Structure formats: structure tokens, C-alpha cells
Amino acid sequence: MIYPDLTTYRGLNQSQIDWLLKAGVSVEAMVQPDAILIAHGRKAHDGRFEDDGEGPPWLAFIELEDCVYWQPRTGELCTWNGRAFALGEAAIDDAATYALDGWLNIFADPLDWLRAGRHGCVVVDWTQAFDRLRDAPRIAVAETILLQFRRHMQPPRLPEVAVIASTERAAA
């Protein structure tokens, strides 16, 4: 199953809306492109979200092939099925992101991303950073994650190289 049963999730309640508004998040960012949902659960040992009606509330964001969860109290991020690389990852391949000399913004946390109107993304799985971001023409990175970004923007491995000796000999 690609998505969890989203019908079991609810929308934001008034106190959550008030908290986001007070934190500088616009109403538009709360509902576009998809409304933020509330799920109760926990982050499992494999890094995936597990629904648990008795668990703390997490903000849930629908991505193309996954659902990304954020626990604002702890800052934890996780996904439903491990397919999502980033929160807001559609911006990576969207031509409008780079139009008119635009940059792909990579934020340190979902709150900064929401404050920016969801323009950009928040990396959830840094092991995929090089492969998913290497073709982006321009990237602006939050200062607090710059070292992490640089560490992960290298190929995960390079091939071992051997030299084939030439069979021709140089004339003396």
C-alpha cells in the first residue's frame, strides 16, 4: 500500500491552527497543495511511521508516492513507506522552481518550509541527497544544514579504477 488510510486522519484543530499562525505560517501554506493532516502514532525502529491512536499527534503531509510525518515537539521526521526523499520533493523537478533565475530552497525543518509557503523542500532521507539533487541547477541551503548538505552531496561510492597497460612501446 502506497498510502496509509488517510480517512483515519483528521484536519488541524483550532489550537494547532493558532500555533501555526503564531509561528508565522499562512493559512494558504496549511492547505495548499494538500491540507495538513493530523495522525497519531510513533516512529518505528525502521524509520517508518506506525499508526497508533494512543500516540502523540504528528503533522502528516501527502507526497506523490508517500506520506511524510513531522512531530513538532521532537522535530522527528519519518515516512509511511520510505519512498519519499523530502517533504515538498515535487519542487525539485518543477521547472517553475528554477524559472526566472529561481533556486531550490532546502530548509532545515518543516516549520521554516511552511513559513516560506512550501516553496522548496525539507530533506527526510539524506542518503538519497546526491542522487536526487545533483541535477538541480541552483540550490539554496539553510545555513544550519550546510555541512550536512555538503557531506551528502558526494557520490556514495566511486568505482575502483585500474589502468590497462599499452601494448605499444615507444620508439627509442
VENFEN-V772991 format. One record per residue. N is the residue number from 1. NEAR is the number of other ideal C-beta (glycine too) atoms within 10 Angstrom. D_FIRST is the distance of its C-alpha to the first C-alpha in whole Angstrom. Layout:
BEGIN
N_NEAR_D_FIRST / N_NEAR_D_FIRST
END
This chain:
BEGIN
1_6_0 / 2_11_4 / 3_12_6 / 4_21_7 / 5_8_9 / 6_12_12 / 7_6_14 / 8_11_15 / 9_19_16 / 10_12_20 / 11_12_22 / 12_18_25 / 13_11_28 / 14_7_31 / 15_8_32 / 16_16_29 / 17_15_30 / 18_11_33 / 19_13_32 / 20_21_31 / 21_12_34 / 22_8_36 / 23_12_34 / 24_12_35 / 25_22_31 / 26_15_32 / 27_10_30 / 28_9_29 / 29_17_27 / 30_18_26 / 31_12_24 / 32_11_24 / 33_9_22 / 34_12_20 / 35_13_21 / 36_21_20 / 37_19_19 / 38_14_19 / 39_23_17 / 40_16_19 / 41_23_18 / 42_16_19 / 43_18_18 / 44_11_17 / 45_6_19 / 46_8_17 / 47_13_17 / 48_15_13 / 49_25_13 / 50_16_14 / 51_15_14 / 52_12_18 / 53_8_20 / 54_7_23 / 55_15_22 / 56_14_23 / 57_16_22 / 58_26_20 / 59_21_20 / 60_23_17 / 61_25_16 / 62_18_14 / 63_22_14 / 64_9_13 / 65_14_10 / 66_23_10 / 67_22_11 / 68_24_15 / 69_27_17 / 70_22_20 / 71_19_23 / 72_17_26 / 73_8_28 / 74_10_27 / 75_11_26 / 76_15_23 / 77_23_20 / 78_23_16 / 79_22_13 / 80_24_10 / 81_14_8 / 82_14_12 / 83_14_12 / 84_24_14 / 85_23_18 / 86_25_19 / 87_26_19 / 88_26_21 / 89_23_20 / 90_13_21 / 91_21_24 / 92_19_25 / 93_12_24 / 94_13_26 / 95_7_30 / 96_9_31 / 97_20_30 / 98_17_33 / 99_8_35 / 100_5_39 / 101_7_38 / 102_16_35 / 103_15_34 / 104_21_30 / 105_20_30 / 106_25_29 / 107_25_29 / 108_18_29 / 109_17_27 / 110_24_25 / 111_18_28 / 112_17_30 / 113_26_27 / 114_24_27 / 115_17_31 / 116_16_31 / 117_12_29 / 118_24_26 / 119_17_28 / 120_23_27 / 121_24_24 / 122_25_24 / 123_24_23 / 124_22_20 / 125_17_20 / 126_15_24 / 127_11_23 / 128_16_22 / 129_20_25 / 130_13_27 / 131_11_25 / 132_17_23 / 133_21_27 / 134_11_29 / 135_8_30 / 136_15_30 / 137_10_34 / 138_11_34 / 139_18_33 / 140_11_34 / 141_21_33 / 142_17_34 / 143_7_37 / 144_11_35 / 145_18_32 / 146_12_35 / 147_10_35 / 148_16_32 / 149_17_31 / 150_10_34 / 151_11_33 / 152_17_30 / 153_14_31 / 154_11_32 / 155_9_31 / 156_10_29 / 157_6_32 / 158_7_34 / 159_6_36 / 160_5_39 / 161_5_42 / 162_6_45 / 163_5_48 / 164_5_49 / 165_6_53 / 166_7_55 / 167_5_57 / 168_6_60 / 169_6_63 / 170_5_64 / 171_4_68 / 172_3_70
END
